């Protein structure tokens, strides 16, 4: 092999044999992805306020200046992660519910099925929204507003589904739609914590089925 070509190939691959980003656009994308990935882990394990910009940069093998160059602030890092959270966890569920049609049982089943898949594959993103909602609760911060809006999309869709189900007689009517939807959401959020803490121990299919059965047993109309 030509010596120059061999040297070029060596420079474009990292220690694991994977290609390194070679263009500025690729380098920018790789740096942003590294910062977001590391920030996601740090925000979940340490909390937002306890995590410093320097820690995010160091964990991504980048400089502190890189964080400010790409995001301008730590808050913008979190906002970017929340945008991704909405894209990966909220929008697919809303789309699945809409695709299920108007029947409230089908819509609730779509919600549970979609969230179960996301819980297994995208656990960290929804967990981030859950933990950040608790951390920013009552802060009056714009991030609190962003989190409220993000979670409200699923909560509103779920509440409307429960209301229609109660009116049609498919779901129990002894509990208000707000309260019943809140219990379902609380159960859903708890499942994300379990996925994160015990994902390697839980059998995904069985856990998803248990979640579905628990929800439907709770909302089913009593004869």
Residue pairs with C-beta under 8 A, 6 or more apart in sequence:
11 20
12 19
12 20
12 22
13 19
13 20
14 20
21 27
21 29
21 30
28 70
31 60
31 62
31 66
31 70
32 70
34 60
34 61
34 62
35 56
35 57
35 60
35 62
35 66
35 67
35 70
35 71
35 77
36 77
36 80
36 81
36 84
37 60
38 56
38 59
38 60
39 51
39 56
39 77
39 78
39 81
40 81
40 124
40 125
40 128
41 59
41 124
42 51
42 55
42 56
42 59
43 51
43 78
43 81
43 128
43 131
43 132
44 124
44 127
44 128
44 131
44 196
46 55
47 131
47 135
48 74
48 78
48 132
48 135
48 136
49 135
51 74
52 74
53 64
53 67
53 68
53 74
54 64
56 67
56 74
56 77
57 63
57 64
57 65
57 66
57 67
60 66
67 74
67 77
71 77
71 80
75 143
78 132
78 143
79 143
79 146
81 125
81 128
82 128
82 129
82 132
82 143
82 146
82 147
82 150
84 125
85 125
85 126
85 128
85 129
85 150
86 150
86 153
88 118
88 122
88 125
89 115
89 118
89 122
89 125
89 126
89 129
90 150
90 153
90 154
92 114
92 118
93 110
93 111
93 114
93 115
93 118
93 154
93 157
94 153
94 154
94 157
96 110
96 111
96 113
96 114
97 107
97 110
97 111
97 114
97 157
97 161
99 110
100 106
100 107
100 109
100 110
101 107
102 164
104 161
104 162
104 164
104 165
104 168
104 170
104 171
105 165
105 170
107 157
107 161
108 158
108 161
108 162
108 165
108 215
108 216
108 219
109 212
109 216
111 154
111 157
111 158
111 161
112 208
112 211
112 212
112 215
112 216
113 208
113 212
115 188
115 191
115 211
116 191
116 207
116 208
116 211
116 212
117 208
118 126
119 126
119 191
119 192
119 195
119 208
120 195
120 199
120 204
120 208
123 192
123 195
123 196
123 199
124 196
126 189
126 192
127 192
127 193
127 195
127 196
129 147
129 150
129 151
130 189
130 192
130 193
132 143
132 147
133 144
133 147
133 148
133 151
136 143
136 144
136 147
137 144
138 144
154 185
155 181
155 182
155 185
158 181
158 184
158 185
159 177
159 178
159 181
160 177
161 181
162 171
162 177
162 180
162 181
162 184
162 219
163 177
165 171
165 219
166 172
166 173
166 177
166 180
169 221
170 220
170 221
171 180
171 219
171 220
171 221
172 180
172 219
172 220
172 221
172 222
173 221
174 222
175 183
180 218
180 219
183 218
184 215
184 218
184 219
187 211
187 214
187 215
188 211
191 207
191 211
194 202
194 207
195 202
195 207
